[in-house]
Amino acid sequence: MNLRMPSEDELPPGATRAFVEELFTYFKEGERPRLQDVANQTQVSRETVRRLLRGQTFSRWETINRVFEDFCKRAGINPDERRYPQWGEASPSRRQYLKNLWNKAVDEPLPDAIPEEDSALPPDW
């Protein structure tokens, strides 16, 4: 079964969704490789690759960059070419654009905290 982009119900609009959409573009351009094949090439676990594409984790940039480079290689895309060539010098590279989105996603506030009465943690935790 092919991995699909999360729906807006699963991953609401915002910085995290924008990051996942961009990464998912390269995944699709690389013909949706088997996650285990990506894991073997990048030395990133299959589960981490899956969670990145679902917006369920924010790995370190080095990890994301390895996955991104693998997707680009499979798609025949130069990760350092301009993301928006029509912008000329003002356009970031594809890699820098993804990194900017990642930074925004990492800095995005988390969803509202679980109300204390529903929390499994002790009150003084």
Secondary structure, 3 states (H helix, E strand, C coil): CCCCCCCCCCCCCCHHHHHHHHHHHHHHHCCCCCHHHHHHHHCCCHHHHHHHHHCCCCCCHHHHHHHHHHHHHHHCCCCCCECCHHHHHHCCEHHHHHHHHHHHHHHCCCCCCCCHHHCCCCCCC
